[in-house]
């Protein structure tokens, strides 16, 4: 229960961000849907277009819809934030349209024609008919649509984590990756409680409108507004300067983020974490200032953001990345932490020995009969294309997994080869053989500390983090990673970060 209590302690600030995002998306969805429904009820052509578009949006998975707005907003430019709140708000608003719009159109079309004729007979103007006849009669059905949209929006908002917007999904994604089920449970319980509460309050509004109990729907509306204000209170009561530490979606990143955050808290900053970021999203977030600092890997920037295909020496690569990041994005590379976390193909030790596989050349000959397991993004990265083409790798199958489950797939023999990480403690613990890369298809992956343009000019900020440069040996980070990733005696990323801070003894 103590682990669950610790997980619940992380809920309030994430709940605040989740409520704010969901409430804004729902309010915007209502503001768009209701006027459109009125027009659609009177114009069948508009109705077909509007309902067709809203239905089309629902066919797109929420995660994909969120991701699509990142390149779109990035392309639009002109200072439009491509990460965080705005793309999440747009995607969730589109998701909220269909149930509200469909219910509203159906309600207006379903009115008894005799009622409308009676209104016309007494000389009511169109606006009077809308407010005095149509609105009261259709309100219960419309509110029911809003009720459905609220539950959908709150659930889909957990996916906003992937585009840099804090939400209860932070707990769920981090818990799944580290197999810290207390975090998953806390995130799910909080999201479910929020959805049920919103559904109950909007249901009370619906019942009050349907039964013409004014006190009921007014009271429920007031409670709903008070709940939103109360839940978002942590966002309005910040006195210390706040910085955002970013992390990608695996244990090493969570640990390093907490290591960085602890040093910043020590010098007086209030720290927030953005966990679960993808590689392209993370670099874009620090360039735009949505994230103040995070650890990336030289090879990721080199092949991704810079689109380079050559493989220079590691030190030369870091120096060139530093110059490019500063010149083109204003991002400062404070330096390398002292270890490399490179992509490395790994097999079960006994299988590699039995098949006589020690290098990627050996692997290429056996690959047609082997199954590859990769992390979620490796198969779409330039590194995979480079290795595949240089060695002629053609596997029987290739399946992406989250990093933790990728290792489990190898242990359970669902796959034969994985795209491992060289700083992962599970390589030694599981007795895996890392295959050498004689043709140097894979670039260096020194862990480098990146600062946003604003924080690059903050002397106190850089002074707090400078002692970490060159002080994290690969043996230490492997041990810290394994503390989080192992099956028994598992530690939290926060505990592993404290251990790592003591191990490296950074002043």
N, C-alpha and C positions, 0 to 999 in steps of 0.2 A: 504493500500500500504506500510505502514511503516514495517509491519511484513514481507512482501515479500522482501523489500529492505534489511532487516536484514538477511533474508534467503540467498539472493543473495551474501551478503558479505562473506558467508561461502563457496561459490563456488570455488574461485581460487585455494586454496591448494588441494581440492578434485578433481578439474578438472585436475590439474597437474598430480596427481597420476593416474587418470583414463586414461589420454592421454598416459602416459608412458606405462602403462600396455597394453592398446589396441594396441599401435604402436609396442611394442615388440612382442606381440602375433601374430599380422598380419605379421610382418617381418619374424618371425620364421616359420609361416605357409607357406609363399611364398617360403622360402628357402627349406622347405621339399617337398612341392607339385610340384614345377616345375621340379626338376630332376626326381622325381618319375613319373611324367606325361610323360616325355620323354621315360623312360624305359617302362612304361605301354603301350604307343602307339605302341611299337615294340614287346611287349610280352603280348599276351592276358591273360595268366595265372596270371602274375603280376598285370595286370589291374583289373582282377576279385577280387583278394585278397585285393588290395589297395582300390578300390572303395567300396568293401563290408565292409571293416573296417571303412572307413570314413562314410559310410551310417549308420553303427551300432552306431557309436558315436553320430550321430544326433538323434537317437531314445532315448538316455538317457537325461532326463531333465538337463538343465545347472546347476541348483542348486545341483542336486544329483551328477553330475560329479565333481563339485568343492568339495563337501563334501567327496567324495570317496578318493581323494588324501591325505586327512589329515591322516587317519590311515595307508595308504600305505607308505607315506614318514616317518611317525613316526616309522613304522616297519623297514624300511631300516636303520634308525639311522645314525651313523657315521657323526654326525654334520650337516646333511641335514635339512634345515629349513622346518618344516611340516606345517607352517602357513604363511599367508601373500602372498608375491609376487610369490614365486615359484609354489605352487599348483595352484594359479590363472593363472599363465602364461601357465602351462602345459595344464590345462583344456581348456582355451580359444584358444590355438594353435590347439588342436585337433578339436575344433569346427570350426576353420577357414579352415581346410583341404578340406572338401567336395566340396564347390563351386569352389575353385581354381582348385582342381584336376580334377573334372568332366569337367569343361569348357576346361581345357588345353588338356585333353585326347580327348574330342570331336572335338576340333579345329584341332589337329594334324591328327586324323583319317579322318576328313572331307576335307582335302586338295585334290584337283583335282590330280589324279594319273598322268595326263599328265604333270603337273608342275614338279613332282618328276622325271619323265622320262626325261624331258628336262634338268634338272639339272645333271642327270647322263650322259646324252648324251654329255654335254660340259665338262665332266671330273671332276665334283666337288667331293671332298672328303666328307665323312659323316659330319665332323665338319663344312665344308663350306656350305653344304646344310642346316644345322641347323641354322646357323647365317645369311646366306644371302638369304635363301628362306623360310624355315619353320617359323622362329621366326617373321619376318615382317608380314607374311600372317596370322599367328595365334594370333598375339599380341592383336588385338581388342577384340577377344573372351576371351582370358586369362585375360585381364584387367577387362572385365565385371565380371568375376568370383571373381577377387580381390575386385571389388566394392561391390559385394554382401557380401563377407566375412567381409569386413570392417564394414558394417552396423550391421551385426550379432554380431561381436565381441564387438563393442561399446555398443550394447544393453545388451549383456550377462555380460559384465564387471560390471554392476551395482550390480550383485549378489555376487561379490567378497567380499563385506562387511561381509558376513556370515563366511568367513574363515580368517578374520583379516586383509584383504587388504583394505586400504582406497580407496574409489571411490565415484562417485556421488550417488551410492546406499546408502551411509551413510545418506544422507538427506532424501531419499525416505523412508527407513526403520524407521528412527526416526520419521518422520512426520506421517507415518501410525500408529505407536504405540501410539503417543501422540495426534493424530488427529490434528496436526498442519499442515493444508493443504498448508500453504505458503512454508513449507519445501518440501513437496511432489512436489508442482508445480515448485519450483526452481530446484530441482533435475531432474525432467522430462524435463523441458525446456532446461536445460544445456545439458543433454544427447541427446535430440533430435537435438539441434543446432549443437552439435559436430558431430553426425551421418550425418546430412544433409550437413554440410561443407565438411566432408571427402568424402562423396558420390559425391558432386559437383566437388571437385578437382580431384578425381580419374576419374570421368566422363570426365573432360577436358583432362586428360592424354589419356584416351581411344579415344576421338574424334581426338586429335592431332595425335596419332599413325595411326588411320584409314584413316585420310585425308592427312597423310604425312606432316603435318605442324609441323616442328621440334620446332619452337619457342613456339608453344602452349603447347606441352607436356613437354618441358624442363621448361617453365615458371610455369606450374601447379605443376610440381615436386618440383621446388624450393619453391613455396608458401606452399606446403604441409610440406616440411622439416622445413621451417621457422615457420609454425604454431605449429608444434610439439615442436620446441625449445622454442617458445614464451609461449606456454601453460604450459610447464614444468619449466619455469623460477623460480617460487616460490620454487621449490625443490632445486635449486642450489644457493640460496641467503640467507642462514641461517647463522647467526653469533652467536646467543645465543645457549647454550646447550639445546637440545630438549629432552623432555620426553614424553612418550606415556601413557595416562590414558585410561584404558579399561572400557567398560560397556556392560552389557547384554542388552536384547531387551525389557526393560520395564522402565516406568517412574522413579521409585525409583533409578535405576541404572544411568540413565542420570543425575538426580539431584546430586547424590553422586559424580559422576565423575566430575561434574562442581564445586562442593564444594572443592574437592581435587585439581583440576586444578587451582582454584583461589589462593589457598594457595601456590602452587608451583610457579605460576607466580609472586606472591608477593615477593618471595625470588630470582627471576631472571631467572627462567627456562622458556623456550619456550615450550608450551604445545600443544600436538596433542591429539585428541580423537579417539578411536576405538570403535564405538557403534555397537550394534546389534550382539555381540558375543554369541554363545551358551555356555552352562556350561562347557562342556569338552574342547571346543576350548579356552575358557577364561583361564582356569587353565594351559593348555598347552602353551598358549601364554606367560604367566608370567614366567613359568618355563624356556622357551627358550629365554626370554629376548626381545620378540617382543612387549610385553606390560610391562611397568615399575611398574605399580601399578593399582590395581582395588579392588573393594569390592566384596567378595563372602560370602556365607552363610555356616555355620558349617555343617549343615545337607547335603548340596550338596557335599562338599568335602568328608564327612564321608561315604556316601552311594555310591558316584560315583567314585572318584579317589581312595579312600581307600577300596572300596567294603566291608564295614563293615555293619553288620546287627543288632548288638546289639544297645541298646539305653541307654547310660550312662547319668549321670547328665550333664547339659550344660557346666559348668565350666571345668569338667573333659574332656569333648569332645574337647573343644577349646584347652586345654593344650596338649592333645594327637595329635591333628591335627598340632599344632605348631611344636612339636618334629618331627613328620613324615615328614612334608613339608620341614623342614630344613635338615633333615638327608638324604632324598631320592632325593629331587629336588633342594636343595639350596635356596628354597623360604622361605622368612621370614614372619611370621605372626606378624605384628606390634602390634596387639591387637584387641579386640572387641570394636565396636563403641558405644555400650550401648543399643542396641535394638535388638529384634528378629523379623525376617520376615519368619514365618513358613508357610508351607502349612496347610490350614485349610478348611475343607468342609463347605460350606455355602449355605443357602437356603433363599428364600424370607421369611421375618419374619412371615407374615400372613399364608403362606403355612405350615411352620414348626409348628406353633401353632395349626393349624387346623388338622394336621396329628399326633400331639403329638410327634414330633421328636426333641430331644434335644442332643442326643449322636450318635456316629457312630453305636452303637448297635441298636438303634432305626432305624437308616437309613438303616441298613442291611435288616431289616424286610420289609421295604417299597420299597427297591431299584428296584426289578423287574418291578415295574410300573413307575419308574422315569427315566428321561433322564439326563445324566451327561455331563457337559461342562468343558473342562480343558484347561490349557494353552498348547502351542504347543509341549512341551516336557514331560509333566507330565506323560502321559500314557506309556511312554517308560522308566520311571525312576524306580529305585529300591523302592522308597517310595510308589509308587502306588501299586507295587506288594506286598509290605509288608502289606499295609492297606487292600488291596483286599483279601489277603489270611487270614489275622488274623481275619477279621470281616466277611468274606464270602460275600463280596459285588458283586452283579451281577445286573448291570443296564440294562434297556431296550435298551439303546443306549449310546454311548460315542462319543462325537465330540470335536476335538481340535480347539481352536481359539487363535488368538493373545490375550494377556491379556485384552486389552481394549474392544475388541469385545466379549470376554467371559462374561464380566459384562453386556454388552448390550443384549446378548443372554438370560441371566437370566431375565433381566428387561422386555424383550419382550415375555417371556414365551416360548421361543424356547427350553430352557432346564430348569430343575427343581433344579439341584444342580450344584455347581461349585467348582473347586479346587482353592479357594481364597488364598490371602496372608494376614497374620495377621497384617501387617503394612499398609495395604491399606486403605486410607481414605474413599473409597467408601462403605466400610462395614457399617459404621455408617450412612453415608449420604443416602444410599439406604435402610436402615432399615433391613439389613440382619442378620440372626441368624447364628453364628458360632457354629458348633457342636463339643462337647467335645470328647476327645480321651481317654476313660477310660483304654484301654489296652496298651497305650503308644506305638502305632505302628509308630508314626511319631517322628523322632528325633528332637533335638533342632536346631534352625536355627539362631544363633547369627550372626549378620553382622560382618565380620572380614576383616581387611585391610591387603592385601597381597602385598609384594614387590618382585621384580625380584632379582635374585642373585647379579647382579651388583649394583642395587640401595640399597640393604640391607647393603652394605658397604659404602654408601654415607651418611656421617654424616649430611650434610646440608639438604639433601633430607628427611631423617628420622626425623630430628628436626622440619622441616616444618609441618609434618603430625602428629607427636606424640601428640600435643594438642587435636586432634580429638578423641583420644581413651577414651572411657567411657563418652563422652560428648553429645551423640545424643540420647535423650530419645524417646521412641516409639511415644509419643504424638506429638512431633515436626516433626518426619518424616512422620507421618500420615497426618498432616496438610500440609506439603510441597508436598506430593504426590497428595493430593486432589486438590491443586492449579493447577497442570498440568492436572489432569485427569477429572476434572469437566467439564460439558457441557457449562456453561456460565461463563464469567469472567476468562477464561482460561489464565494461565501464562506460559511462556516458562520455560524449565528446568533451564536455566541460572538465570532467575528472582527468581524462587523458591529456587535455591541454595543460592542466595544472602540473601533471607529472612531467610533461615535456618541458615546461618552463623551468622546473627544478633541475631537470637533466641537462639542459643546455646552459643553465645558470647565466642567462642574459642579464647584464647589469641594468 
